[in-house]
Amino acid sequence: MINVDALLNATLAKMKLPVSRSLHTGNEDQFLVFNGGMQQEIDFADDDAETEEYHYAVNLYSRKDYITQLQKLKKLLKQAGFVGITVQPDLYEEDTGYHHIPIDLHYKIIMED
């Protein structure tokens, strides 16, 4: 079975930005933080789940224009098989000077007997 955490981490690493799980302590102009991994069974038939769905949140932080990075990130996530990618409104954090762009996404695995 696929390790979805490892897949997400490897996909984010292709952005060539610092990537952290849950907390980033650096001071780069752009970086990614991800968390989640909530897992649920869905698509039931005969009282058995046919699919596992994983939910993640990826957060892009940027002190400069982030649109190109966001487009690249969405493309890489789709290529890796992530679905339901939802980009939330940009939150500007005055105390740090970062634009914070939350992104929700899902990954589905068809369960085998």
C-alpha positions as CSV (number, residue, x, y, z in Angstrom):
1,M,0.0,0.0,0.0
2,I,1.2,3.5,-0.8
3,N,2.6,5.8,1.9
4,V,0.6,9.0,1.3
5,D,2.7,11.1,3.7
6,A,5.9,10.1,1.8
7,L,4.2,10.8,-1.5
8,L,3.1,14.3,-0.4
9,N,6.6,15.1,1.0
10,A,8.3,14.0,-2.2
11,T,5.9,16.0,-4.3
12,L,6.4,19.1,-2.2
13,A,10.2,18.6,-2.4
14,K,9.9,19.1,-6.2
15,M,9.1,22.7,-5.6
16,K,12.7,23.3,-4.5
17,L,11.4,25.3,-1.5
18,P,12.0,24.4,2.2
19,V,9.3,21.9,3.3
20,S,8.3,21.1,6.9
21,R,5.7,19.1,8.6
22,S,3.6,21.2,11.0
23,L,6.2,23.9,11.8
24,H,8.9,25.8,10.0
25,T,11.5,27.8,11.9
26,G,13.5,29.3,9.0
27,N,13.3,32.8,7.6
28,E,13.2,32.1,3.8
29,D,11.1,34.3,1.4
30,Q,9.1,31.2,0.5
31,F,8.4,27.9,2.1
32,L,5.8,25.1,2.5
33,V,4.3,23.6,5.6
34,F,2.0,20.6,5.5
35,N,0.0,18.7,8.1
36,G,-3.0,16.4,8.2
37,G,-3.0,12.9,7.1
38,M,-6.6,12.4,8.4
39,Q,-7.8,9.1,7.0
40,Q,-11.3,7.9,6.5
41,E,-13.0,5.0,4.8
42,I,-15.6,5.9,2.2
43,D,-17.6,4.3,-0.7
44,F,-19.2,1.4,1.2
45,A,-20.6,-1.6,-0.4
46,D,-21.9,-4.7,1.5
47,D,-20.8,-2.9,4.8
48,D,-17.2,-2.8,3.6
49,A,-15.3,0.3,2.6
50,E,-14.0,0.3,-0.9
51,T,-11.8,3.5,-0.6
52,E,-9.6,5.2,1.9
53,E,-9.4,8.9,1.6
54,Y,-6.6,11.0,3.1
55,H,-7.0,14.8,3.9
56,Y,-4.1,17.2,4.0
57,A,-3.4,20.9,4.4
58,V,-0.5,22.5,2.6
59,N,0.4,26.0,3.4
60,L,2.5,28.2,1.1
61,Y,4.2,31.1,2.8
62,S,5.6,33.9,0.6
63,R,7.0,37.4,1.0
64,K,6.9,38.0,-2.7
65,D,4.6,37.2,-5.7
66,Y,3.5,33.6,-5.2
67,I,1.1,33.0,-8.2
68,T,3.7,31.2,-10.3
69,Q,4.7,29.0,-7.3
70,L,1.0,28.2,-6.6
71,Q,0.4,27.2,-10.2
72,K,3.4,24.9,-10.2
73,L,2.4,23.4,-6.9
74,K,-1.1,22.6,-8.1
75,K,0.2,21.0,-11.2
76,L,2.7,18.8,-9.3
77,L,0.0,17.8,-6.8
78,K,-2.4,16.8,-9.6
79,Q,0.3,14.8,-11.4
80,A,1.0,12.9,-8.2
81,G,-2.7,11.9,-7.9
82,F,-4.0,14.4,-5.3
83,V,-7.6,15.5,-5.9
84,G,-10.0,18.0,-4.5
85,I,-7.3,20.7,-4.4
86,T,-8.9,23.8,-2.9
87,V,-6.9,27.0,-2.6
88,Q,-8.2,29.1,0.3
89,P,-8.1,33.0,0.4
90,D,-4.7,34.6,0.8
91,L,-4.1,35.6,4.4
92,Y,-1.5,38.4,4.9
93,E,0.3,38.1,8.2
94,E,1.4,41.7,9.2
95,D,3.6,40.5,12.0
96,T,5.8,38.3,9.7
97,G,5.2,40.0,6.3
98,Y,4.2,36.6,4.8
99,H,1.3,35.9,2.5
100,H,-0.2,32.7,3.8
101,I,-2.0,30.6,1.2
102,P,-3.8,27.5,2.7
103,I,-4.4,24.6,0.3
104,D,-6.6,21.6,1.1
105,L,-6.2,18.4,-0.8
106,H,-7.2,14.7,-0.8
107,Y,-5.8,11.4,-1.9
108,K,-7.9,8.3,-2.5
109,I,-6.7,4.7,-2.4
110,I,-8.9,1.9,-3.7
111,M,-8.9,-0.8,-1.0
112,E,-8.2,-4.4,-2.1
113,D,-9.8,-7.5,-0.6
